[in-house]
Amino acid sequence: MGGAAVRSNTLCAVIFSFTCILLFARGALGFYLPGVAPQDFQKGDELNVKVNKLTSIKTQLPYSYYSLPFCRPKKIVDSRENLGEVLRGDRIENSPYVFKMREPQMCNVVCHMTLDAKTAKEFKSKIEDDYRVNMILDNLPLVVPIPRSEPESRPIYQLGYHVGLKGRYAGSKDEKYFLHNHLSFVVKYHLDDLTDSARIVGFEVTPHSVKHEFQGKWTDNTPLTTCDPKTKRVVSSSTPPQEVDEKQEIVFTYDVEFQESQVKWASRWDTYLLMTDDQIHWFSIVNSLMIVLFLSGMVAMIMLRTLYRDISKYNELETQEEAQEETGWKLVHGDVFRPPIRADLLCIHVGTGVQFLGMILVTMAFAVLGFLSPSNRGGLMTAMLFLWVFMGIFAGYTSSRLYKMFKGSEWKTIALRTAFLFPSVVFAIFFVLNALIWRQKSSGAVPFGTMFALVFLWFGISVPLVFLGSYTGFRKPAIEHPVKTNKIPRQIPEQPWYMNPTFSILIGGILPFGAVFIELFFILTSIWLNQFYYLFGFLFIVFVILLITCAEISIVLCYFQLCSEDYLWWWRSFLTSGSSALYLFLYAGFYFFTKLDITKVVSSALYFGYMFVASYAFFLITGTIGFYACFIFTRLIYSSVKID
């Protein structure tokens, strides 16, 4: 009766904790369902364009918009940013671009400047590295439409416009740098006929490089001769581009056009989320699912039939002579649950893997249900970070329970190491990379206040929760094995070449990696090529298949290992499926050299540093799945046979 009450209280505590996390996520982290609280604009209402970071897929180092000498408003105001936005290097600020709703403006002058040697060098450097300018209007990012060769096909949309371009003009032999100083904006809106109010559903731009001309010295009221006096449009056909060089006078101008659209406010993000070819994505995912499901079904069928025959044969042994002649996995029943070498380290890795699994499952649930809308910048990263912290209680509980099963007694030591092993590795890599980014004066460098917040989350919340979980887990009774362990370990016979630990571990990681590598391509593209990732439903299906594949391949190889009378399965069950992380890291290297155009040392260090962290996390996740699959499998088969 008391045990039932304890279990009931524990369940209530878990439900209450997750409810608190959900409420905290919706409140403090700013999560919301797409389609909530649209903003209505009347004709003539002021629209303030905000500027975000400068980004480049060549350097992967973001910079704030005003790190370049662009036109500035009278006072720069920073928008409030969540933790995820700061870690991504977002810097959202106001700008001098101000529109009037449904009132077109042509050839509006923003500012005038004369370049000196320093500013010209800064512009040239960003143009050389293909930096793009990101702006925001009514929480919609600015895109550049690029028409396709087929006239009826929808255009391709790219986030942000290039700072400038490099090329030759008017037969010049030398390449020169040209600045995009004239922006032709298009604001699309959906009109409500009843109220005559409008909602913004699109924000596009076409950048131009125009060398504006004017007479006399520049004043705020000086008219531009490069603007048609009738239409007020820039005459671009006969006007040379704006060169970037010392003592060059540059006038920044813009046009804004308003277009009515049939797209409703709730569907306005579809344009941004469909930047890639969906047919290729869908075909690749379906093809991968069919192959992996077929292989998994075959493996499961073989295992079930083989195990059924073995268990039936062993249970039919009646004489002592037959029992002495038994071979295969039953022969090692007295050693199969012998504690492994470095059992404490195995417990720590499994506990951290459980922490990751909990974080990923809850994050995916939020994403699939629509809590993590792309319009909530940094929401995904913030959610994963906070969920990781709260899942520390499960890491401590798991590692402590396993540690007690292996006859360990120092639960405080195992809790401390669980709380510090993986975070210490990540923090060390993060600190070094952050120092390199800070030296480059990039906005991606995490400021001291945010660094302090991360340390507080680690030491103030994660570590105490790990200790709480470890204390709870160690108070539980030790897990009982279905068979007794002999005092003297049995000698392991010589193994065939294909059961060599290194060979079997490397082979075991191929199938789990094959289950995810197609989806991995899209994930890497979204991260390193500055695109949105939104197919969380597909990602969840692939993740489930990854769980099944890791479990089945670990069970199959564990069964072959026990049949060869090798009972050292604890670590190998973890490493078999965990070795897929090695293939993930190798694929990341292949992606780096074939898909990315990164040449700078700092950018390369940034890529491989973060991909190493991702591979390490993948190792813990897949290894934990394989470990628990083999653990349940061995307990099941050894409790199903008659052993004296």
N, C-alpha and C positions, 0 to 999 in steps of 0.2 A: 504493500500500500504506500509505504514511504518512497519507494523507488519510482512509482508512478507519479507521485506528487512532484518529485524532483524533476522528472522528465517533462511534466506539464509546465512547471515553472521555467525550465530551460527553454522550452519551445516558445512560451509567451515572451521571454526575454529576447529571443532571436527575432520574433516578429516585431516586437516593439523597437528593437535596434534598427531593423531595416525600414520601419516606418519613419523613424527619426531621420535616417539617412535620406530617404526620399523627400521628406519635407525640407531638410537642409539643402538638398540639391535644387529643389524648385525655388527656394527662397534666396539663400546666400549665393548660390552659383548662377542664378538667373536663368534656369532652364524654363522653357515654355513650349507648348505645342504650337506647331506652325499654324498660322491663320488667326492668331490671337491679337487683338488690339491693332487693327489697321488704322492708318492716319489719313484723314480726309483733308483735301486742300481745295479751297475756293480759288476762283480766278483772281490773280494778283497777289496771292499769298507768297511770302518769301520762302525760297528754297535755299538752304545753306549746304553747299558741297563741302564734305570733309575729306581730308587727305590722309592716306595711310602710308605704310612703309614703301620704300623702293626695294624691289626684289629682282633677283637674277638667278636663273638656273645654272649659270656658269660658275658663280661663286658661292651660292647658297648662303650669302651673308646679307641680311636685310639692313637697310639704313633708313633713318627717319627722312621724311619728305624735305624738311628744311635743312638737312645736311648739305643740300645743294642750294645755291643762291637763287631759288625761285622767288616769285612775287609773294610778299607776306601781307597778312592783314595788319591792322593797327595793333592788335593784341592777340598773341597765339594762346589758345585755350586747349588744354589736353582733355580728351574725353576719358571718363572713368573706364578702366579696363580690369577684366578679371585675371585670375592667375594664369590661365591658359594663354590669354592674349599676350601677357608679358613674356612668358616663356617662348612664344612664337616670334617675338620681336615686333609685334604690332605697336604702332604709335599713331593713334587716331587724333587728329588735330583739326581745327577750323582752317578755312582757306579764304582767299579774296574772291572766289567764284561764288556769286550770289545771283540766283535766277528769280524771276517772277512767274508764278504758275500760269501756264497757257499764254504767255506773252513772249513771242520770239524776240531775240536780240541778235543783231548782226554786227560783227566787227567791233565788239566792245574791247576797249583797251584796259588791260589789267595793270601793267606797270611798264616802265622803261628803265633799262640799265645799260651800263657800259662795262664790258668785261675787262678785268685786268689779268695778269699772267696766272695768278692763283686760281681765280674762278674759272678761267678757260681750261686750265689743267684738270680741275675737278669735273667739269662737264665732259671733257674728252675721256677721262678715266671711266666714268659711268657709261658712256656710249660704247666704249671699247668692250666693256663687260656685259653688254646687252641688258642693262637695267631697265625695268619697267616701272612706271608711275601708277600707283593704285589710289583710286578715289572712291568715295562712298556718297550716295544720295538716298536718303530715306532707308538706310540700312542695306541698300543694294550696291554691290561692287560694280565698278566701271568695267565695261568690256569693249573690245574692238571687234566689230564684225568683219570677217574675211570671207568674201563670196567664193563659192565653189565653182568648178568648171561647168557643172550642170546647172542650167539657169533655174530649174524648178526646185532644186535642192535648197534646204535652209542653210544659211551661212555658218561657218565655224566661228565660235566666239573665244577670244583670248582675254584673260584677265589683265587689265592695265594696258597702257600704251608705252612704247619705247621712249626713253628720254630723247633719243635722236638716232641718227643713222650715219654710217660711214660709207663713202663712195666717191665717185668722180662726177664732175659736172662740167658741161660745156667743153668736152674734149680735153679736160685737164689730165695730165699724165699722173699726177700725184693724188692719192686718196686724201680726202679731207673729211672733217667732222661737221655734221649739220644738225642743228637743234630743232626739235618740234616745238615751235613757239606759238602756233595757232591751233586751237582745238575747236573742232566742230562737234558740239554735243547734240545728242538726240535724246529727249526725255519722253518715254512712252507712258501714257496714262489711260486708265479705264474710267470712263465717265458714267456717273449715275444720272440718268435722265430726270429722275424725280427731284433730286436735291441740287442738281447742277454742280455737285462736288466731284472731285476726281481723286483717284489713288494711283500712285506711281507704280508701274509694273515693269519698267525697263530703263536702263541708263547706259547709253552707248556713246562712243566718241570716234571720230576720225582725225588723227593728228596730221598736221601739215608743217612743213618748214618753209617759212615765207620771210624774205628779207624786206621788211616794211620800209617804206620811204616817206619822208616828210620834208618840208621846207623850213629852213632856218634852224634855230636852236630849239630843242625839245622843251615844251611846257605841257601841263596837264590838258590844255585845250588845243594842242596842235593837231590839225587834221592829217590823216594818213592819205598819201596819194596812191597807195596800193589798194585802197578800198574804192569800189565803184560808188560814185556819189548818188546814183539812183537806187540801186538795190542794197547798198551797204555791204555787199559781199566782197571777200578778198579776191582780187584778180590773181589767180594762181598759175594760169597757163603761160603767161609771159614774165612772171616774177621769179627771179632766182631764189634759191633756198638760202636760209639763214646760216651762214658759216660760223663755226665756233673758233674764235681766235682772239688774241689780245687786242684791245682797243675797239672791238666790234660793238656797235650799238644794237641792242636787241629790244624789240617791242613785243610784249606778250599780249595776245589778243584771243578772243574766243567768239564763237557763234553758239546759239542754243535754239533748237527747233523742238517744238512739241508735236507729238503724233498720237492721235487717239488709237487705242488698241482694244481688241476684243478679248485679250487675255485678262482673266480676273485676278484679283489680288492674291487669292489663295494659291494660284498656279504660277505666280511670277517667277519662282525659283526654278521652274522646269528648264528654262533657257540655260541657266548656269549649270544645272546638274546633267544636262545632256550634251556636254561638250565633246564626249568621245563617241565612237561608233558603237551603238548598243548591240547591233547584230553580232559583231565579233565577240563582245563581252558575253552575251547570252549563249552563243554557240560554244565558246570555250568552257564556260561553267557547266553547261549541260553535258558536254562531252566528258569533262573530268568527273562529274558525278556518276555517269553511267559506268565508266571504266572502274572507278574505285568501288562502287557498290557491287559490281560484278565480281571483282577480286575478293572483296570482303565476304560475299556470299559463298564463294567457293572455299575460302579458308575456313569459314564457320562450319560448313557441311563436312569437310574432311576431318576437322577436329572433333566434331560431335560423334561421327561414326567410329573413328579410331579410339577415342576415349571409351565409348560404350563397349567396344570389344575388349579393351584391356581390363576394364573394371569387371566385366562379366567373367573373364578368364581367371583373374586373381581371386575372385570370390568363390570360384568353383574348386579351388585347390583344397583337397581334403587330407592328404597324407603328409607326414613330416618330410618324406623324401621330395615330394612335389614342392613343398614350401622352401626347401633348401635349394632347389634348382631355379627358383624364381629369378628373373632378370628384369632389367629396365628400371622404370622410375620407382617401383615399389621397393626395390632393393636398398634405396638410400633414404628410407623413411626415418631412420634414426639420426640423420644428419641434415635433412632438408631444411629444418628450422633452426639450425645452428646460427648464432649471431655472426654477421659478416665482419670483415676487417673495416675499421673506421666506421663503425655503426653510427657514431655521433654525427659524422659529416653527412651520411646518408639521410639521417633524420632531419637535419637542417635543410637539405636540398628538397626533400619531399614536403616539408612544412611550407617552405617558400613557394613551391609549385602549387600547393593548395591555395595559398594566398593569391597567386596569379589567376588560377582558375576561377575563384570567386569573383575577383575583380572583372575578368573578361565576361563572365556570364551575366553579371548584373549590368555592366556597361552595354552589352549587346541587347539586353532586354529593354533598357532605356532607349537605345537607338532605334530598335525595330518598332517600338511603340510611338516614336516620334518626339521623344523628349529632347533629343540632341539634334535639333534643326541646324543646318549649315548657316542659317542666319545668326545663330548664336556663336559668334567667333570665339574660339578657345574653349567652348563648352565641353567638347569631347576630351581634351587634354585635362581640363580641370576635374571632370568627373572621374577619369581614370586615376588621377593622383589622389583624390580624396577617398575613393573606394579602396585603393591600395592600402591607405593608412588604416581604414576601418577593418579591412580583412586581416590585419595583423593578429587579431584574436584567434582566428582559425589556424594561422601559421603556428602560433605558440601551442595551441591545443594539439594539433597533429604531430608536431615534432616531439612534444612531451609524451604523448601516448605511445609512439613508436619507441622512444628512448626507454621508457619503462618496460616495454615488451622485450627489449634487448638487455634487460637486467641493469640498466643504468640507474644511478641514484642522484646525480647532481643536476636536478631539474633547472636550477637557477643558471648554471653554466650553459646548458643547452638553450635556454630562453634567450640569454644574452647574445649568444652566437647566432641564433635565428634572427634576432632583431638587427644584427649588424653586418652579417656576411654579405648578402647581396646589396643592401643599400650602401655599404662602404665602397664596394667596387664601383657602383654606379656614380656615387658622389665624387670619388677620386677622378674618374674619367670626365665627369661633368665639370668639375672644378678646373681641370687642365684645359679642356676645350673652351670653357667660358673665359679663361685668361687669354687664350689665343684670340677669341672673338673680341674681347675688350681691347686688346692691343690694336685690332683693326678698326676700332672706334665704330663698331657696328651696333645698331639698335637691338640686335639679337643677344647682346651681352646682358645677363641677368643682373639687375642692380642689387645693391647691398640689402635693401629692405626686403626684396623678394627672396634673396638668399637666406636671410634670417627667418622668413616665414617658412621656407622649406625645411630648415633645420628644426624649427619649432614643431612642425608637423611630424618630423621623424622622432625627435627626442621627447616631445611633449605629449604626443598622441599614440604614434605607432609602437614605440618601445613599451609604454605601460600596458597597451592592449595585448602585446605579445606575452608579457609577463603574466597578465591576467589569464589568457588562454592556456599558457603553460602550467600555471598553478592549478587550473581547473582540470586539465588533462591528466596531470600527475596524480591527482587525488582519486581518479577513477581506478578500478581494479585492473591489473595487468591483463593484456589479451592472452587467452589460453590457446595453445596450439592443439590440433587434433591428435598429434602423436608425440611421444616422448623423445627427447634428444639424448643420444648416447654420450657417455662421458669422454670416450676416446674417439676422435674423428676418424672416419673411414678414409682409406687411401683412394684417391681418384685415379682410375685407369687412364692409360694414354688415349688421347682423343684423336679422332680423324681430322684431317686438315680442314674440312669444311666446318668443324665445330671449334676451330681456333677462336678465342674470345675477340681478337681484333677483327677478324674476318666477319664473324657473325654479327658483331655490333655495327660494322659499317654497312653490311647488307641490310640489316634491319631498319636503318634510317631512310632507305630509298623510297619505300612505299608511302610512309607518312608525308615525306616531302613532295612526292608525286601528287598527293591529294590537294596540296595547297599552292603549288608553284604558279599555276595560272592566275589564281586570285592574287597571289603575291605580286605579280607584275603590275596589276592595277593599283595595289596599295602603294608600291614603290613609286609609281607614276604620280599618284596623288600627293605623295609627300615631297618628292624631289623635283617634280616638274610643275608644281604649283597648280594642281587641279583639285576639284572637289571629289571626295569619295562619298557615295550615298547609298550603294546597294547593300545595306546591312542585312537584309533578308537573305541574300545569297551568301554573304559572309557567315551568317549564323549556320546555314546549311553546310557550308564547307567546314566550319569548325566542328560540327557534330560528326561529319565524316572523318575528320582528323582524329577525333576521340575514338571512334570505332576502329579506325585503321591502326592507330598506335596500340590499342588494347589487343587487337587480334594478332598483329605481327609479334608483339612481345610474348603472348601466350604460346604461339606456335614455336618460336625459337626456344622458349623456356621448356616446353614439352620435349623437344628434341634434345635439349641439354640434360634434362633429368633422365631421359631414356638412355643416354650415354653414360649414366652414373656419375655425372658432374653435378654436385649439389650446391655449388657456389653461384646461386642464381640471384641473390639480392641486388648486388650492384649491376650485374649484367642486364637484369630486367629494366633497370632505370636507364642504362646507357644505350640499350638496343633501340628504343624509340627516341631517346634523347639525341642520338647521333644525327637525326634529321636536321638539327640545328647547324651541324657542320656543313651540310649541303645548302642550307639557307644562306650561310655566310659566303660560301663559294659562289652561289647564284648572285648575291649582292655584288661581289667583285665582278662577275660577268656583266651584270647590269651597268655597273659603273663604267666599264671600258667600252661598252657597245651602245648605250643609250644616253649617257651623260657627256657633257662637254666641259668637265671640270679639269682645270690645269693647275690651279694654285695649290700650294702645299697646305695652307690652313683649311681650305675648302675640302681637300681630300682627307685630311685628318678628321674634320667634322663628320664627313660621310662615314668613314670606316669606324670611327669611335662610336657613333650612334648605332650603326648596324651591328657592331659587336655587342652592345648592350641589348639590342633587340634579339640577337641570336642567343645570347645567354639566357634571356627570359624565355625564349622558345624552347631551349634545352630543358629548363626547369619544368615547363608546362608538359611537354611531351614525355619527359622522363618520369614525371609523377603519374601520368596516365598509365604508362607501361608498368610501373612498379605496382600500383594498386590492382591492375588487371591480373598480373602474375600472383600477387599476394592472395587475392580472392580465389584464383584458379587453383593454386597449390593447396590451400585449405580445403577447397571443395573436393578435390580428387583424393586427398589423403584421409578425409573423413568419410569417404564413400566405399572404402575397402576394409576387409577384416584384417586387422593387424594385432597379433598377440604381443 
